[in-house]
């Protein structure tokens, strides 16, 4: 649940960082840019880890 909330926060902050994105606000924040850089590095890995722990790996038959 927290990982999905993190995705929501990540995309909600994107209009305020320094990188190029679909929608941009005139006000930019260096602190938000740092947070986006951290979430961008670790967010996808966290989601993959959550998926791997929640979905069982199929076992070969026989």
C-alpha positions as CSV (number, residue, x, y, z in Angstrom):
1,X,0.0,0.0,0.0
2,X,2.8,2.4,0.8
3,X,4.6,1.6,-2.4
4,X,1.5,2.6,-4.4
5,X,1.2,5.8,-2.3
6,X,4.9,6.5,-3.2
7,X,4.0,6.3,-6.9
8,X,1.2,8.8,-6.4
9,X,3.6,11.2,-4.5
10,X,6.3,10.8,-7.2
11,X,4.0,11.8,-10.0
12,X,2.3,14.6,-8.0
13,X,5.7,16.2,-7.4
14,X,6.9,16.0,-11.0
15,X,5.5,19.3,-12.2
16,X,7.7,21.1,-9.5
17,X,11.1,19.5,-10.2
18,X,13.9,20.8,-12.5
19,X,13.7,17.9,-15.1
20,X,11.6,18.0,-18.3
21,X,8.1,16.4,-18.0
22,X,4.7,16.7,-19.6
23,X,3.3,19.4,-17.4
24,X,5.5,22.0,-15.7
25,X,4.8,24.7,-13.1
26,X,6.7,28.1,-13.2
27,X,7.8,27.5,-9.6
28,X,10.5,24.9,-9.4
29,X,12.1,23.4,-6.2
30,X,15.6,22.0,-5.8
31,X,14.4,20.0,-2.7
32,X,11.7,18.3,-4.8
33,X,14.2,17.6,-7.5
34,X,16.4,15.8,-5.0
35,X,13.3,13.8,-3.7
36,X,12.4,12.9,-7.3
37,X,15.9,11.7,-8.0
38,X,15.9,9.5,-4.9
39,X,12.4,8.1,-5.6
40,X,13.3,7.6,-9.3
41,X,16.3,5.5,-8.3
42,X,14.6,3.3,-5.6
43,X,10.9,3.5,-6.4
44,X,10.8,0.9,-9.2
45,X,13.1,-1.5,-7.3
46,X,10.8,-1.2,-4.3
47,X,7.7,-2.0,-6.5
48,X,9.5,-5.0,-8.0
49,X,10.4,-6.3,-4.5
50,X,6.8,-5.9,-3.3
51,X,5.6,-7.8,-6.4
52,X,8.1,-10.6,-5.9
53,X,7.1,-11.0,-2.3
54,X,3.3,-11.0,-3.1
55,X,3.2,-13.2,-6.2
56,X,4.3,-16.8,-5.7
57,X,6.9,-18.1,-8.2
58,X,5.5,-21.0,-10.2
59,X,7.2,-24.3,-9.5
60,X,8.0,-26.8,-12.2
61,X,6.0,-30.0,-12.3
62,X,7.4,-33.4,-12.1
